Each structure stands twice: as C-alpha cells, then as structure tokens.
Amino acid sequence: MISKACKYGIRAAIFVASQAKEGTKLNVKQIAREIEAPEAFTAKILQILNKHRIITSLKGPYGGFYIQQSQLEEPIINIVNAIDGLSIFRECGLGLKNCSAKHPCPMHEQYAEIRNTMLNTFQQTSIGQLAQGVKGGYSYVNNLKFG
C-alpha cells in the first residue's frame, strides 16, 4: 500500500523525533543506519520531509536534522502525502484502474475498509506519539534484536 520510501520516511521522522532534545542534530549517516536504509536514499527522503516542514535541517558544521516541538504534532498522514501522495487511499487493492463502488473488483469492499482504517490511523497519529514508544524502549524503528 505505501511505498518503501514512505516507510523509511515514517521511520526516519519517528527516529529523529525520538532523539529530540535541545540542540540534538542527527546526520544522514546516523539516521540511515538506525532505520536500516541506504544512505543516499535516506538523504533524498529527508530532503522531502524538510521541504514539507515535517522535520528541519540546518546546514554547516553544527548542522543536521532535527524536529521542533511543533513538528511533533504533525500527523503521519503528512509524511504519506509528502512522499506517496494521498491517491493510495483511493487505489484498487488489485490494481484495477476502473474499480469503483459501481464496478467493484472481487476485493473492493474488504480493501476499502482496510484502506480507510489506515487513512484514519495516519490522520489521528502524530510523529510525537510514535516517538514516545521509541524513547521508552517499547517500540523500535529497526530490526535489531534486543534482550
């Protein structure tokens, strides 16, 4: 449903938010390593997030990526919109171009329900909410084994 780039974008925003302390700035290498994404790909994703003011970047020797307090309230849907657009919440689950309520595919109703649930979840969940789980150590943005 959402692209790999979008998944990396969500993970990156959550990680940056989980590290939000006064003056903490992260570089692309740190973020890419933590979210297990290629560095060049991560850089492009971070540029998109910065352009859409979902995260902030500062250039120079003391620069890096960080998140401001107000950005913690950004809903996850803003990341999805910035990277994939919102058309993914209108697409057919089987990829049919003419699928609609009047001309449904075999999975139309079930997929529409799942799609709407995801849309609502992304609209109602903020970056800061998800970052709290990472800060608290009870959720993760990588596949590293703990314990």
PyMOL CGO cylinders between C-alpha atoms (Angstrom):
from pymol import cmd
from pymol.cgo import CYLINDER

trace = [
    CYLINDER, 0.00, 0.00, 0.00, 2.58, 2.62, 0.99, 0.3, 1, 1, 1, 1, 1, 1,
    CYLINDER, 2.58, 2.62, 0.99, 5.95, 2.64, -0.74, 0.3, 1, 1, 1, 1, 1, 1,
    CYLINDER, 5.95, 2.64, -0.74, 9.26, 1.64, 0.75, 0.3, 1, 1, 1, 1, 1, 1,
    CYLINDER, 9.26, 1.64, 0.75, 10.32, 5.30, 0.58, 0.3, 1, 1, 1, 1, 1, 1,
    CYLINDER, 10.32, 5.30, 0.58, 7.27, 6.24, 2.62, 0.3, 1, 1, 1, 1, 1, 1,
    CYLINDER, 7.27, 6.24, 2.62, 8.01, 3.56, 5.22, 0.3, 1, 1, 1, 1, 1, 1,
    CYLINDER, 8.01, 3.56, 5.22, 11.58, 4.84, 5.50, 0.3, 1, 1, 1, 1, 1, 1,
    CYLINDER, 11.58, 4.84, 5.50, 10.23, 8.39, 5.78, 0.3, 1, 1, 1, 1, 1, 1,
    CYLINDER, 10.23, 8.39, 5.78, 7.95, 7.47, 8.65, 0.3, 1, 1, 1, 1, 1, 1,
    CYLINDER, 7.95, 7.47, 8.65, 10.74, 5.57, 10.39, 0.3, 1, 1, 1, 1, 1, 1,
    CYLINDER, 10.74, 5.57, 10.39, 13.17, 8.47, 9.89, 0.3, 1, 1, 1, 1, 1, 1,
    CYLINDER, 13.17, 8.47, 9.89, 10.73, 11.05, 11.28, 0.3, 1, 1, 1, 1, 1, 1,
    CYLINDER, 10.73, 11.05, 11.28, 9.98, 8.85, 14.29, 0.3, 1, 1, 1, 1, 1, 1,
    CYLINDER, 9.98, 8.85, 14.29, 13.69, 8.29, 14.96, 0.3, 1, 1, 1, 1, 1, 1,
    CYLINDER, 13.69, 8.29, 14.96, 14.56, 11.98, 14.64, 0.3, 1, 1, 1, 1, 1, 1,
    CYLINDER, 14.56, 11.98, 14.64, 11.64, 12.81, 16.95, 0.3, 1, 1, 1, 1, 1, 1,
    CYLINDER, 11.64, 12.81, 16.95, 12.74, 10.18, 19.46, 0.3, 1, 1, 1, 1, 1, 1,
    CYLINDER, 12.74, 10.18, 19.46, 16.09, 11.95, 19.68, 0.3, 1, 1, 1, 1, 1, 1,
    CYLINDER, 16.09, 11.95, 19.68, 14.54, 15.41, 20.12, 0.3, 1, 1, 1, 1, 1, 1,
    CYLINDER, 14.54, 15.41, 20.12, 16.50, 17.21, 22.79, 0.3, 1, 1, 1, 1, 1, 1,
    CYLINDER, 16.50, 17.21, 22.79, 17.68, 20.79, 22.88, 0.3, 1, 1, 1, 1, 1, 1,
    CYLINDER, 17.68, 20.79, 22.88, 20.44, 21.12, 20.30, 0.3, 1, 1, 1, 1, 1, 1,
    CYLINDER, 20.44, 21.12, 20.30, 20.46, 17.47, 19.13, 0.3, 1, 1, 1, 1, 1, 1,
    CYLINDER, 20.46, 17.47, 19.13, 21.00, 17.24, 15.39, 0.3, 1, 1, 1, 1, 1, 1,
    CYLINDER, 21.00, 17.24, 15.39, 21.47, 13.99, 13.50, 0.3, 1, 1, 1, 1, 1, 1,
    CYLINDER, 21.47, 13.99, 13.50, 23.32, 13.44, 10.26, 0.3, 1, 1, 1, 1, 1, 1,
    CYLINDER, 23.32, 13.44, 10.26, 22.13, 11.34, 7.34, 0.3, 1, 1, 1, 1, 1, 1,
    CYLINDER, 22.13, 11.34, 7.34, 24.53, 8.52, 8.18, 0.3, 1, 1, 1, 1, 1, 1,
    CYLINDER, 24.53, 8.52, 8.18, 23.18, 8.17, 11.74, 0.3, 1, 1, 1, 1, 1, 1,
    CYLINDER, 23.18, 8.17, 11.74, 19.57, 8.20, 10.57, 0.3, 1, 1, 1, 1, 1, 1,
    CYLINDER, 19.57, 8.20, 10.57, 20.17, 5.76, 7.69, 0.3, 1, 1, 1, 1, 1, 1,
    CYLINDER, 20.17, 5.76, 7.69, 21.96, 3.33, 9.99, 0.3, 1, 1, 1, 1, 1, 1,
    CYLINDER, 21.96, 3.33, 9.99, 19.18, 3.45, 12.60, 0.3, 1, 1, 1, 1, 1, 1,
    CYLINDER, 19.18, 3.45, 12.60, 16.32, 2.97, 10.14, 0.3, 1, 1, 1, 1, 1, 1,
    CYLINDER, 16.32, 2.97, 10.14, 18.28, 0.41, 8.10, 0.3, 1, 1, 1, 1, 1, 1,
    CYLINDER, 18.28, 0.41, 8.10, 18.01, 2.29, 4.82, 0.3, 1, 1, 1, 1, 1, 1,
    CYLINDER, 18.01, 2.29, 4.82, 20.56, 3.15, 2.13, 0.3, 1, 1, 1, 1, 1, 1,
    CYLINDER, 20.56, 3.15, 2.13, 22.27, 6.45, 2.93, 0.3, 1, 1, 1, 1, 1, 1,
    CYLINDER, 22.27, 6.45, 2.93, 21.67, 8.16, -0.44, 0.3, 1, 1, 1, 1, 1, 1,
    CYLINDER, 21.67, 8.16, -0.44, 18.00, 7.09, -0.40, 0.3, 1, 1, 1, 1, 1, 1,
    CYLINDER, 18.00, 7.09, -0.40, 17.66, 8.34, 3.18, 0.3, 1, 1, 1, 1, 1, 1,
    CYLINDER, 17.66, 8.34, 3.18, 19.15, 11.70, 2.17, 0.3, 1, 1, 1, 1, 1, 1,
    CYLINDER, 19.15, 11.70, 2.17, 16.53, 12.12, -0.57, 0.3, 1, 1, 1, 1, 1, 1,
    CYLINDER, 16.53, 12.12, -0.57, 13.71, 11.20, 1.80, 0.3, 1, 1, 1, 1, 1, 1,
    CYLINDER, 13.71, 11.20, 1.80, 14.98, 13.60, 4.46, 0.3, 1, 1, 1, 1, 1, 1,
    CYLINDER, 14.98, 13.60, 4.46, 15.10, 16.39, 1.86, 0.3, 1, 1, 1, 1, 1, 1,
    CYLINDER, 15.10, 16.39, 1.86, 11.44, 15.74, 1.04, 0.3, 1, 1, 1, 1, 1, 1,
    CYLINDER, 11.44, 15.74, 1.04, 10.49, 15.78, 4.73, 0.3, 1, 1, 1, 1, 1, 1,
    CYLINDER, 10.49, 15.78, 4.73, 12.42, 19.00, 5.23, 0.3, 1, 1, 1, 1, 1, 1,
    CYLINDER, 12.42, 19.00, 5.23, 10.83, 20.61, 2.17, 0.3, 1, 1, 1, 1, 1, 1,
    CYLINDER, 10.83, 20.61, 2.17, 7.38, 19.81, 3.58, 0.3, 1, 1, 1, 1, 1, 1,
    CYLINDER, 7.38, 19.81, 3.58, 8.45, 21.11, 7.03, 0.3, 1, 1, 1, 1, 1, 1,
    CYLINDER, 8.45, 21.11, 7.03, 7.88, 17.76, 8.70, 0.3, 1, 1, 1, 1, 1, 1,
    CYLINDER, 7.88, 17.76, 8.70, 11.45, 17.80, 10.02, 0.3, 1, 1, 1, 1, 1, 1,
    CYLINDER, 11.45, 17.80, 10.02, 14.04, 20.58, 9.97, 0.3, 1, 1, 1, 1, 1, 1,
    CYLINDER, 14.04, 20.58, 9.97, 17.61, 20.67, 8.74, 0.3, 1, 1, 1, 1, 1, 1,
    CYLINDER, 17.61, 20.67, 8.74, 20.46, 23.02, 9.40, 0.3, 1, 1, 1, 1, 1, 1,
    CYLINDER, 20.46, 23.02, 9.40, 23.49, 23.17, 7.12, 0.3, 1, 1, 1, 1, 1, 1,
    CYLINDER, 23.49, 23.17, 7.12, 27.06, 23.63, 8.26, 0.3, 1, 1, 1, 1, 1, 1,
    CYLINDER, 27.06, 23.63, 8.26, 29.49, 22.05, 10.71, 0.3, 1, 1, 1, 1, 1, 1,
    CYLINDER, 29.49, 22.05, 10.71, 26.93, 22.09, 13.54, 0.3, 1, 1, 1, 1, 1, 1,
    CYLINDER, 26.93, 22.09, 13.54, 24.06, 21.16, 11.28, 0.3, 1, 1, 1, 1, 1, 1,
    CYLINDER, 24.06, 21.16, 11.28, 21.94, 18.11, 10.81, 0.3, 1, 1, 1, 1, 1, 1,
    CYLINDER, 21.94, 18.11, 10.81, 18.34, 17.02, 11.01, 0.3, 1, 1, 1, 1, 1, 1,
    CYLINDER, 18.34, 17.02, 11.01, 16.13, 17.68, 13.98, 0.3, 1, 1, 1, 1, 1, 1,
    CYLINDER, 16.13, 17.68, 13.98, 12.50, 18.14, 14.87, 0.3, 1, 1, 1, 1, 1, 1,
    CYLINDER, 12.50, 18.14, 14.87, 10.93, 21.15, 16.50, 0.3, 1, 1, 1, 1, 1, 1,
    CYLINDER, 10.93, 21.15, 16.50, 8.32, 20.89, 19.23, 0.3, 1, 1, 1, 1, 1, 1,
    CYLINDER, 8.32, 20.89, 19.23, 5.52, 21.96, 16.90, 0.3, 1, 1, 1, 1, 1, 1,
    CYLINDER, 5.52, 21.96, 16.90, 6.55, 19.32, 14.35, 0.3, 1, 1, 1, 1, 1, 1,
    CYLINDER, 6.55, 19.32, 14.35, 5.98, 16.56, 16.90, 0.3, 1, 1, 1, 1, 1, 1,
    CYLINDER, 5.98, 16.56, 16.90, 2.25, 17.20, 16.46, 0.3, 1, 1, 1, 1, 1, 1,
    CYLINDER, 2.25, 17.20, 16.46, 2.39, 16.54, 12.69, 0.3, 1, 1, 1, 1, 1, 1,
    CYLINDER, 2.39, 16.54, 12.69, 0.16, 13.59, 11.80, 0.3, 1, 1, 1, 1, 1, 1,
    CYLINDER, 0.16, 13.59, 11.80, 1.73, 10.66, 9.98, 0.3, 1, 1, 1, 1, 1, 1,
    CYLINDER, 1.73, 10.66, 9.98, -0.60, 11.35, 7.04, 0.3, 1, 1, 1, 1, 1, 1,
    CYLINDER, -0.60, 11.35, 7.04, 1.54, 14.40, 6.22, 0.3, 1, 1, 1, 1, 1, 1,
    CYLINDER, 1.54, 14.40, 6.22, 4.55, 12.12, 5.65, 0.3, 1, 1, 1, 1, 1, 1,
    CYLINDER, 4.55, 12.12, 5.65, 2.49, 9.81, 3.45, 0.3, 1, 1, 1, 1, 1, 1,
    CYLINDER, 2.49, 9.81, 3.45, 1.17, 12.78, 1.48, 0.3, 1, 1, 1, 1, 1, 1,
    CYLINDER, 1.17, 12.78, 1.48, 4.67, 14.26, 1.04, 0.3, 1, 1, 1, 1, 1, 1,
    CYLINDER, 4.67, 14.26, 1.04, 6.21, 11.03, -0.26, 0.3, 1, 1, 1, 1, 1, 1,
    CYLINDER, 6.21, 11.03, -0.26, 3.43, 8.95, -1.87, 0.3, 1, 1, 1, 1, 1, 1,
    CYLINDER, 3.43, 8.95, -1.87, 0.52, 11.35, -2.15, 0.3, 1, 1, 1, 1, 1, 1,
    CYLINDER, 0.52, 11.35, -2.15, -3.00, 10.57, -0.98, 0.3, 1, 1, 1, 1, 1, 1,
    CYLINDER, -3.00, 10.57, -0.98, -4.13, 8.73, -4.11, 0.3, 1, 1, 1, 1, 1, 1,
    CYLINDER, -4.13, 8.73, -4.11, -3.00, 5.48, -2.47, 0.3, 1, 1, 1, 1, 1, 1,
    CYLINDER, -3.00, 5.48, -2.47, -6.14, 5.73, -0.33, 0.3, 1, 1, 1, 1, 1, 1,
    CYLINDER, -6.14, 5.73, -0.33, -8.31, 5.62, -3.45, 0.3, 1, 1, 1, 1, 1, 1,
    CYLINDER, -8.31, 5.62, -3.45, -6.50, 2.90, -5.42, 0.3, 1, 1, 1, 1, 1, 1,
    CYLINDER, -6.50, 2.90, -5.42, -7.84, -0.57, -6.06, 0.3, 1, 1, 1, 1, 1, 1,
    CYLINDER, -7.84, -0.57, -6.06, -6.31, -3.36, -3.99, 0.3, 1, 1, 1, 1, 1, 1,
    CYLINDER, -6.31, -3.36, -3.99, -5.88, -5.44, -7.14, 0.3, 1, 1, 1, 1, 1, 1,
    CYLINDER, -5.88, -5.44, -7.14, -4.53, -2.53, -9.19, 0.3, 1, 1, 1, 1, 1, 1,
    CYLINDER, -4.53, -2.53, -9.19, -7.55, -2.22, -11.48, 0.3, 1, 1, 1, 1, 1, 1,
    CYLINDER, -7.55, -2.22, -11.48, -7.99, 1.26, -12.96, 0.3, 1, 1, 1, 1, 1, 1,
    CYLINDER, -7.99, 1.26, -12.96, -11.78, 1.04, -13.33, 0.3, 1, 1, 1, 1, 1, 1,
    CYLINDER, -11.78, 1.04, -13.33, -12.55, -0.38, -9.90, 0.3, 1, 1, 1, 1, 1, 1,
    CYLINDER, -12.55, -0.38, -9.90, -15.29, 1.57, -8.10, 0.3, 1, 1, 1, 1, 1, 1,
    CYLINDER, -15.29, 1.57, -8.10, -18.35, 1.05, -5.93, 0.3, 1, 1, 1, 1, 1, 1,
    CYLINDER, -18.35, 1.05, -5.93, -20.41, 0.69, -9.13, 0.3, 1, 1, 1, 1, 1, 1,
    CYLINDER, -20.41, 0.69, -9.13, -17.85, -1.57, -10.82, 0.3, 1, 1, 1, 1, 1, 1,
    CYLINDER, -17.85, -1.57, -10.82, -16.05, -3.34, -7.91, 0.3, 1, 1, 1, 1, 1, 1,
    CYLINDER, -16.05, -3.34, -7.91, -13.20, -5.80, -8.06, 0.3, 1, 1, 1, 1, 1, 1,
    CYLINDER, -13.20, -5.80, -8.06, -13.57, -9.02, -6.01, 0.3, 1, 1, 1, 1, 1, 1,
    CYLINDER, -13.57, -9.02, -6.01, -11.76, -7.41, -3.06, 0.3, 1, 1, 1, 1, 1, 1,
    CYLINDER, -11.76, -7.41, -3.06, -13.28, -3.92, -3.29, 0.3, 1, 1, 1, 1, 1, 1,
    CYLINDER, -13.28, -3.92, -3.29, -15.25, -3.86, -0.03, 0.3, 1, 1, 1, 1, 1, 1,
    CYLINDER, -15.25, -3.86, -0.03, -12.62, -5.57, 2.13, 0.3, 1, 1, 1, 1, 1, 1,
    CYLINDER, -12.62, -5.57, 2.13, -9.76, -3.49, 0.75, 0.3, 1, 1, 1, 1, 1, 1,
    CYLINDER, -9.76, -3.49, 0.75, -11.72, -0.22, 1.06, 0.3, 1, 1, 1, 1, 1, 1,
    CYLINDER, -11.72, -0.22, 1.06, -12.30, -0.98, 4.74, 0.3, 1, 1, 1, 1, 1, 1,
    CYLINDER, -12.30, -0.98, 4.74, -8.59, -1.62, 5.38, 0.3, 1, 1, 1, 1, 1, 1,
    CYLINDER, -8.59, -1.62, 5.38, -7.60, 1.45, 3.35, 0.3, 1, 1, 1, 1, 1, 1,
    CYLINDER, -7.60, 1.45, 3.35, -9.99, 3.67, 5.33, 0.3, 1, 1, 1, 1, 1, 1,
    CYLINDER, -9.99, 3.67, 5.33, -8.73, 2.28, 8.64, 0.3, 1, 1, 1, 1, 1, 1,
    CYLINDER, -8.73, 2.28, 8.64, -5.15, 3.05, 7.63, 0.3, 1, 1, 1, 1, 1, 1,
    CYLINDER, -5.15, 3.05, 7.63, -6.12, 6.55, 6.48, 0.3, 1, 1, 1, 1, 1, 1,
    CYLINDER, -6.12, 6.55, 6.48, -7.85, 7.26, 9.81, 0.3, 1, 1, 1, 1, 1, 1,
    CYLINDER, -7.85, 7.26, 9.81, -4.91, 5.88, 11.78, 0.3, 1, 1, 1, 1, 1, 1,
    CYLINDER, -4.91, 5.88, 11.78, -2.41, 8.01, 9.84, 0.3, 1, 1, 1, 1, 1, 1,
    CYLINDER, -2.41, 8.01, 9.84, -4.62, 11.09, 10.33, 0.3, 1, 1, 1, 1, 1, 1,
    CYLINDER, -4.62, 11.09, 10.33, -5.04, 10.56, 14.06, 0.3, 1, 1, 1, 1, 1, 1,
    CYLINDER, -5.04, 10.56, 14.06, -1.49, 9.53, 14.98, 0.3, 1, 1, 1, 1, 1, 1,
    CYLINDER, -1.49, 9.53, 14.98, 1.28, 12.10, 15.42, 0.3, 1, 1, 1, 1, 1, 1,
    CYLINDER, 1.28, 12.10, 15.42, 5.01, 11.73, 14.98, 0.3, 1, 1, 1, 1, 1, 1,
    CYLINDER, 5.01, 11.73, 14.98, 5.44, 12.60, 18.66, 0.3, 1, 1, 1, 1, 1, 1,
    CYLINDER, 5.44, 12.60, 18.66, 3.06, 9.85, 19.78, 0.3, 1, 1, 1, 1, 1, 1,
    CYLINDER, 3.06, 9.85, 19.78, 5.04, 7.20, 17.91, 0.3, 1, 1, 1, 1, 1, 1,
    CYLINDER, 5.04, 7.20, 17.91, 8.38, 8.65, 19.05, 0.3, 1, 1, 1, 1, 1, 1,
    CYLINDER, 8.38, 8.65, 19.05, 7.34, 8.16, 22.68, 0.3, 1, 1, 1, 1, 1, 1,
    CYLINDER, 7.34, 8.16, 22.68, 7.36, 4.40, 22.18, 0.3, 1, 1, 1, 1, 1, 1,
    CYLINDER, 7.36, 4.40, 22.18, 10.88, 4.50, 20.77, 0.3, 1, 1, 1, 1, 1, 1,
    CYLINDER, 10.88, 4.50, 20.77, 12.07, 6.81, 23.57, 0.3, 1, 1, 1, 1, 1, 1,
    CYLINDER, 12.07, 6.81, 23.57, 10.52, 4.49, 26.13, 0.3, 1, 1, 1, 1, 1, 1,
    CYLINDER, 10.52, 4.49, 26.13, 12.14, 1.41, 24.61, 0.3, 1, 1, 1, 1, 1, 1,
    CYLINDER, 12.14, 1.41, 24.61, 8.92, -0.47, 23.93, 0.3, 1, 1, 1, 1, 1, 1,
    CYLINDER, 8.92, -0.47, 23.93, 8.82, 0.07, 20.17, 0.3, 1, 1, 1, 1, 1, 1,
    CYLINDER, 8.82, 0.07, 20.17, 11.56, 0.18, 17.52, 0.3, 1, 1, 1, 1, 1, 1,
    CYLINDER, 11.56, 0.18, 17.52, 12.38, 1.63, 14.11, 0.3, 1, 1, 1, 1, 1, 1,
    CYLINDER, 12.38, 1.63, 14.11, 14.87, -1.08, 13.19, 0.3, 1, 1, 1, 1, 1, 1,
    CYLINDER, 14.87, -1.08, 13.19, 15.24, -4.86, 13.16, 0.3, 1, 1, 1, 1, 1, 1,
    CYLINDER, 15.24, -4.86, 13.16, 17.95, -5.05, 15.82, 0.3, 1, 1, 1, 1, 1, 1,
    CYLINDER, 17.95, -5.05, 15.82, 17.36, -7.80, 18.35, 0.3, 1, 1, 1, 1, 1, 1,
    CYLINDER, 17.36, -7.80, 18.35, 17.14, -6.72, 21.98, 0.3, 1, 1, 1, 1, 1, 1,
    CYLINDER, 17.14, -6.72, 21.98, 17.19, -8.75, 25.16, 0.3, 1, 1, 1, 1, 1, 1,
]
cmd.load_cgo(trace, "trace")
